[in-house]
Amino acid sequence: MVLAMIGENLMTWHEKTTVKKGDLGESLVDQFLISRGMIPYCPNVGGAHPFDRLLASRDKKTICIADVKAKARRNHYPDTGINKKNYDEYLFIMEKYNVPVFLFFVDEMEGCIYGNYLNILRQPKNVEYKNKILKYPLSQNTIIYFPLCLMRDICSLDEKNIEGLRRLSTRNHLYKVK
């Protein structure tokens, strides 16, 4: 009976559109990492997990925690963000275990993957935008935002993957054309 309930919950989890989009984003990041000589270790459990990947270089001299967010930037601001709860958890891991945390953003609006280390994204940064100064990291409600100007370009996405991510988008409004 318990195994049946677990199996049912996993099926429900994997049927969620956001999980399907996240799986696609993680797969794209994995392909990039492997092509660069990194080994991504992923959780072997269904459902929520503490972070998406533990990365190690082939020579075992570099390790890093990575989390992948398959989400486009905000339409009206030069930023993207994550849940504040996740941010606090990543900071705790980074500080307690002295392991760097890298956030990857798979963005169908920009057509690319970008990201940076959390220790860089958490540094105060003022960004002038539409005659206003935005102070980052910017915390609003349950989301913390980071400016796109602090992101490293990782790689471009091809049209097939952009379309796949768009089909799985749960935004209730259209992307604004730049």
Secondary structure, DSSP 8 states (H G I E B T S, - for coil): -HHHHHHHHHHHHHHSHHHHHHHHHHHHHHHHHHHTTEEEE---SSS--S-SEEEEETTSS-EEEEEEE-----SSSSEEEEEHHHHHHHHHHHHHH---EEEEEEETTTTEEEEEEHHHHTS-EEEEETTEEEEESEEETTEEEEEGGG-EEEEE--HHHHHHHHHT---SS-----
